[in-house]
């Protein structure tokens, strides 16, 4: 997996999401983007058998993002912030 090098320009969430999706492609996970759930829209959902993992893709961290990831645990087995 390649890690983006700092060029002085801030990485966009869409670029970060592409890297995450590329990392999981071919791993056996089904990958879904912008998934509606009772607590809002989840950026990426990874599904393998009965295991469902939510990933919020953000370029900065805030209490709102932490709250969103915590609330995702009501509907997904695992929740991450990337």
N, C-alpha and C positions, 0 to 999 in steps of 0.2 A: 504494500500500500504506500502510495506517495503522500507525503505531508506537504502542504502548501508552504512555500517559503515566503517570508515577509518581503514585500516589495515597496513598503511604505503606503500601500493602498489597502483599505479595509476589505476583507473578504465578504462577499455577499452570502446571505443565507442559502440562496439557490446553488452556489458553488459548493458550499459545505454539504448540502443535501446530496449533490451529485457524487461527492467523494464517499459519503456514507452508503449510498445505494450501490455504488461500484464495489465497495468492500463486502457487501452482503450478496451481490449477484453470484449465482452459482453455488451458494452455500446451503441450499435446500429451503431457505425462507421465501415465502411469498412476500412481496414488497408492495405496499399501498401508500399513496401520497394524498395529503389533504383529506383525511378521513373525518367525517362528521361523527360526533359522539355527544352524549347528553351534556358533557361539560365544555363543548366547543369543538373546534377543529384541531385534530392531531396532525402534526406535520408529516410524520412517517409512522406506519404501522408495519411491523414484521410479524409474520405468522408462520409457525412450524408446528404441524399437528394441532394439538389443543393449546399450545403455548402462544400467547399474543403479547407483543412487546410494543409499547409506544415510545416514540422518540420525538422530542421537541428540538428542532434545529434553530439555534439562535446564535447571533454574533456577540451578544452581551447578556450578562446575567442580572436578573432583578428579582425582587420578591414576588412579582407577578408571574415570572417564569417558573420560579420554585413552586408557587402555589398551583400553577397549571400542571406541572409534572406530578405533584402530590395528588391532585384531584384525579388525574388519569389512573391512579392505582385502584380507583373504584371500579373501573371497567376493563383494565388490562392486567395481566399477570406481573408485568415488569414495566417500569417507566424510567426513561433516561432523558438527560439534556445533553445535546451535542453542540 
